[in-house]
Amino acid sequence: MRIGFPGTGTAGRHLRPEVDGPAHEVPPGPDMMDQDTAELAYRRGAGIEVTLLWHRTTGELTVSVTDAASGASFELPVAADEALTAFHHPYAYAAIKGVAS
Protein backbone atom coordinates (compact mmCIF):
# COMPACT_ATOMS: atom_id res chain seq x y z
CA MET A 1 0.00 0.00 0.00
CA ARG A 2 1.31 3.42 -0.94
CA ILE A 3 0.49 6.39 1.23
CA GLY A 4 0.33 9.90 -0.20
CA PHE A 5 -1.89 12.24 -2.11
CA PRO A 6 -3.15 10.80 -5.43
CA GLY A 7 -1.64 12.41 -8.50
CA THR A 8 0.93 14.47 -6.59
CA GLY A 9 3.83 12.06 -6.49
CA THR A 10 4.03 12.39 -2.71
CA ALA A 11 3.79 8.70 -1.87
CA GLY A 12 6.74 7.70 0.26
CA ARG A 13 7.96 11.27 0.72
CA HIS A 14 7.84 13.49 3.76
CA LEU A 15 5.61 16.50 3.21
CA ARG A 16 7.07 18.76 5.88
CA PRO A 17 9.25 21.47 4.29
CA GLU A 18 11.81 21.32 7.10
CA VAL A 19 12.47 17.70 6.13
CA ASP A 20 12.37 17.94 2.33
CA GLY A 21 13.14 21.62 1.84
CA PRO A 22 16.41 23.20 0.79
CA ALA A 23 19.42 22.90 3.06
CA HIS A 24 19.47 26.69 3.58
CA GLU A 25 16.88 29.05 4.99
CA VAL A 26 15.25 31.37 2.47
CA PRO A 27 13.95 34.63 3.95
CA PRO A 28 10.31 35.35 3.14
CA GLY A 29 9.53 37.79 0.35
CA PRO A 30 7.52 40.97 1.01
CA ASP A 31 4.24 39.25 0.14
CA MET A 32 4.86 36.49 2.73
CA MET A 33 5.69 38.69 5.75
CA ASP A 34 2.12 38.36 7.09
CA GLN A 35 2.42 34.58 6.86
CA ASP A 36 5.40 34.40 9.22
CA THR A 37 3.30 33.29 12.19
CA ALA A 38 1.17 30.16 12.18
CA GLU A 39 -1.51 29.36 14.75
CA LEU A 40 -0.96 25.79 15.93
CA ALA A 41 -3.66 25.65 18.61
CA TYR A 42 -6.35 27.94 20.02
CA ARG A 43 -8.76 27.70 22.90
CA ARG A 44 -11.14 30.07 24.66
CA GLY A 45 -12.96 29.69 27.95
CA ALA A 46 -14.11 31.88 30.83
CA GLY A 47 -13.10 34.98 28.87
CA ILE A 48 -9.49 33.83 28.45
CA GLU A 49 -8.03 33.16 25.01
CA VAL A 50 -4.89 31.05 24.65
CA THR A 51 -3.04 30.63 21.36
CA LEU A 52 0.01 28.51 20.54
CA LEU A 53 1.99 30.22 17.77
CA TRP A 54 4.90 29.13 15.58
CA HIS A 55 7.12 31.82 14.09
CA ARG A 56 8.38 30.36 10.81
CA THR A 57 11.44 32.52 10.20
CA THR A 58 12.89 32.02 13.68
CA GLY A 59 11.41 28.59 14.45
CA GLU A 60 10.32 29.90 17.86
CA LEU A 61 7.12 28.90 19.65
CA THR A 62 5.12 31.24 21.85
CA VAL A 63 1.93 31.03 23.87
CA SER A 64 -0.21 34.14 23.80
CA VAL A 65 -2.79 34.72 26.56
CA THR A 66 -5.51 37.41 26.59
CA ASP A 67 -8.01 38.00 29.39
CA ALA A 68 -11.03 39.71 27.84
CA ALA A 69 -12.45 40.81 31.21
CA SER A 70 -9.38 42.71 32.37
CA GLY A 71 -7.83 43.42 28.97
CA ALA A 72 -4.53 42.00 30.25
CA SER A 73 -2.39 39.91 27.95
CA PHE A 74 1.04 38.33 27.85
CA GLU A 75 3.16 36.15 25.60
CA LEU A 76 5.50 33.37 26.67
CA PRO A 77 8.38 31.94 24.68
CA VAL A 78 8.23 28.14 25.03
CA ALA A 79 10.49 25.21 24.17
CA ALA A 80 9.09 22.68 21.70
CA ASP A 81 8.96 19.91 24.32
CA GLU A 82 7.03 22.18 26.71
CA ALA A 83 4.66 23.79 24.20
CA LEU A 84 1.53 21.79 25.03
CA THR A 85 2.09 22.12 28.77
CA ALA A 86 2.40 25.89 28.38
CA PHE A 87 -0.67 25.97 26.11
CA HIS A 88 -2.85 24.03 28.56
CA HIS A 89 -1.51 25.71 31.74
CA PRO A 90 -0.15 29.14 30.72
CA TYR A 91 -0.45 30.80 34.14
CA ALA A 92 1.32 27.93 35.94
CA TYR A 93 3.97 27.79 33.20
CA ALA A 94 4.56 31.54 33.49
CA ALA A 95 4.90 31.25 37.28
CA ILE A 96 7.38 28.37 37.04
CA LYS A 97 9.47 30.25 34.45
CA GLY A 98 9.36 33.46 36.49
CA VAL A 99 7.44 35.42 33.85
CA ALA A 100 5.01 38.03 35.15
CA SER A 101 1.51 37.27 33.88
Secondary structure as a PSIPRED ss2 file (coil, helix, strand):
# PSIPRED VFORMAT (PSIPRED V4.0)

   1 M C   1.000  0.000  0.000
   2 R C   1.000  0.000  0.000
   3 I C   1.000  0.000  0.000
   4 G C   1.000  0.000  0.000
   5 F C   1.000  0.000  0.000
   6 P C   1.000  0.000  0.000
   7 G C   1.000  0.000  0.000
   8 T C   1.000  0.000  0.000
   9 G C   1.000  0.000  0.000
  10 T C   1.000  0.000  0.000
  11 A C   1.000  0.000  0.000
  12 G C   1.000  0.000  0.000
  13 R C   1.000  0.000  0.000
  14 H C   1.000  0.000  0.000
  15 L C   1.000  0.000  0.000
  16 R C   1.000  0.000  0.000
  17 P H   0.000  1.000  0.000
  18 E H   0.000  1.000  0.000
  19 V H   0.000  1.000  0.000
  20 D H   0.000  1.000  0.000
  21 G C   1.000  0.000  0.000
  22 P C   1.000  0.000  0.000
  23 A C   1.000  0.000  0.000
  24 H C   1.000  0.000  0.000
  25 E C   1.000  0.000  0.000
  26 V C   1.000  0.000  0.000
  27 P C   1.000  0.000  0.000
  28 P C   1.000  0.000  0.000
  29 G C   1.000  0.000  0.000
  30 P H   0.000  1.000  0.000
  31 D H   0.000  1.000  0.000
  32 M H   0.000  1.000  0.000
  33 M H   0.000  1.000  0.000
  34 D H   0.000  1.000  0.000
  35 Q H   0.000  1.000  0.000
  36 D C   1.000  0.000  0.000
  37 T E   0.000  0.000  1.000
  38 A E   0.000  0.000  1.000
  39 E E   0.000  0.000  1.000
  40 L E   0.000  0.000  1.000
  41 A E   0.000  0.000  1.000
  42 Y E   0.000  0.000  1.000
  43 R E   0.000  0.000  1.000
  44 R E   0.000  0.000  1.000
  45 G E   0.000  0.000  1.000
  46 A C   1.000  0.000  0.000
  47 G C   1.000  0.000  0.000
  48 I E   0.000  0.000  1.000
  49 E E   0.000  0.000  1.000
  50 V E   0.000  0.000  1.000
  51 T E   0.000  0.000  1.000
  52 L E   0.000  0.000  1.000
  53 L E   0.000  0.000  1.000
  54 W E   0.000  0.000  1.000
  55 H E   0.000  0.000  1.000
  56 R C   1.000  0.000  0.000
  57 T C   1.000  0.000  0.000
  58 T C   1.000  0.000  0.000
  59 G C   1.000  0.000  0.000
  60 E E   0.000  0.000  1.000
  61 L E   0.000  0.000  1.000
  62 T E   0.000  0.000  1.000
  63 V E   0.000  0.000  1.000
  64 S E   0.000  0.000  1.000
  65 V E   0.000  0.000  1.000
  66 T E   0.000  0.000  1.000
  67 D E   0.000  0.000  1.000
  68 A C   1.000  0.000  0.000
  69 A C   1.000  0.000  0.000
  70 S C   1.000  0.000  0.000
  71 G C   1.000  0.000  0.000
  72 A C   1.000  0.000  0.000
  73 S E   0.000  0.000  1.000
  74 F E   0.000  0.000  1.000
  75 E E   0.000  0.000  1.000
  76 L E   0.000  0.000  1.000
  77 P E   0.000  0.000  1.000
  78 V E   0.000  0.000  1.000
  79 A C   1.000  0.000  0.000
  80 A H   0.000  1.000  0.000
  81 D H   0.000  1.000  0.000
  82 E H   0.000  1.000  0.000
  83 A H   0.000  1.000  0.000
  84 L H   0.000  1.000  0.000
  85 T H   0.000  1.000  0.000
  86 A H   0.000  1.000  0.000
  87 F H   0.000  1.000  0.000
  88 H H   0.000  1.000  0.000
  89 H C   1.000  0.000  0.000
  90 P H   0.000  1.000  0.000
  91 Y H   0.000  1.000  0.000
  92 A H   0.000  1.000  0.000
  93 Y H   0.000  1.000  0.000
  94 A H   0.000  1.000  0.000
  95 A H   0.000  1.000  0.000
  96 I H   0.000  1.000  0.000
  97 K H   0.000  1.000  0.000
  98 G C   1.000  0.000  0.000
  99 V C   1.000  0.000  0.000
 100 A C   1.000  0.000  0.000
 101 S C   1.000  0.000  0.000
